[in-house]
Amino acid sequence: MTSDLDELYQSVILDHNKSPRNFAALADATSHAEGRNPLCGDAYTVWLRMEGDRIADAAFQGVGCAISKASASLMTTAVKGKTAAEAEALFERFHEMLTGGATDLTGMPGGVKALSGVKAFPMRVKCATLSWHAMREALRSESK
């Protein structure tokens, strides 16, 4: 990755950490799930408001490192308006990007691509995926 791309990716992560999007409890949520990483202390709750099979709204609250907060912010932004199946597919692509070495990021939401560099730091992958796992759990609890 070039230094220009590194700077762009770093600025996206820093921006979403400093000014996270959708950082609030969602009073009219139809489901929620908690994600915790006891090794580092990151802990987030993710709320979803479903309208039929579509995610009408998504939000999160909690505490964690810059990577985990930026990832939660980017995730809530990326899944709004998606169907449950589309959000599940996005989760799978994101997880593969960080753990499986996927290099084709075509169709991945722009800001989410900024987290691709996390795969170079295996100890930080849990930070980046924590809220995504909570989102998927909230989706699955909604469908029960």
N, C-alpha and C positions, 0 to 999 in steps of 0.2 A: 504494500500500500504506500502511496506517495505521502510526503509530509503534508501536502495540501489536503488530501483526504483525511489523514490523521487529525489535522486541525479541525476540519469540518465535523467529523464524527465526535471529537472531544467537545466541541462547542454545542452540539445537539444534546449530548448527555449532560453537560453542565447546565444548559438552559432548562432542561426538563427537571433537573434536580433542584435548581434554585427557584423555579416557577412551575411546579408540577401542575399539569392539567388534570381536572376532574378529582382534585384532592378534597374530598368531602364525604360525609356520610350521605347515603341516598335514602331519604325518608320513605319513598314509595317503591323501594326495591322489591322485586318478587323473589329474589334469592341472594344469598351471600355465602362466602366461604373465607376462612382464615388460612393464611400461610405463615409458617414460622420456621426460622432457621436457628435452632438452639446453639449452633456452633459460633455464630457471629452476632446473634441478637436481633436480626431483621425480623419484623413482624408486621404483616399487612392484612387488612380485611378488604375484600373486593365485593362490591355490590353490583348487581345487574337488575335492570328493569326490562322485562321481556314484554313485548306486545306480539302475541302469537308466537311465532318461531323466530322473531327478529329482536335483536338487542336494541332497545330504544334508548337506553342510557346505561352508562357504566361509570363507576367511581371507586375510589380507594382511599384508605387512611391507614396510618401506621408510622412506624419508624424504621429506618434502615440506612444503609450506605448510599452514596450517590448513584451507583449502578442500579441498585434495587429500586430506588425511588424513580429514577429516570425510566427504567424499564416498565414500571407500573403505570407511569404517566403515558408513555408511548403506547402501551397495551390498551389502556382504556380508550384512548383516542382511536386506535386502529380497529377496535371491535364494534364501536358504535355503528349501528345501521346494518351490521352483518347478521345473517341468519346463524342459528346455532351451529349448523354444519360448516358454514364458512369460517366461523370463529374457531371451531375444532381444527379445521384444515390449516388455518393460520397458526394455531398453537403447534401443530405437528411440524410445519415448515420452520417456525422459529426454533423449536427444540432441535430439529435436525441441523439448522444453521449453526447452533452452538455446540452440539455434541457429536454430530455425525460428519462434519466436514462438508456440508452442502456448499457448493460454490456458486450455483446459479440462483441469484437473488431476484430474478425477474419476477415482477408482480408483488414483491415484498414491499409493504408501505415504506416510503422514503426514510422517515425517522427511525423506524425499527431496524433498518440496515445499519444504523450507527452502532448498534450493539454487536455486530458481527465480530468485531475485534476482541470481544470478551473471550472467545474460544481459545485465544492464546494464553489465557490465564485460568486454568482449570478450577482453581479455588473460587473464582468469581462467577462461574457458570450458575451455581445455586442462587447467587444474588440476583442475577438477571432473569432466572426462570421462576423465581418464587411466586410472584404475583400472577404469572401466566398459569401456573398449576392451580392457584386459588380460583382464577377465572374459570378454568375448565371444571373444577369441582362445583362451582356455583352453577354452571350450565347443566351439569349432570344432575344436581339436586333439584333443579327447576323442572327437569323432564320426568321426575318421579311422580 
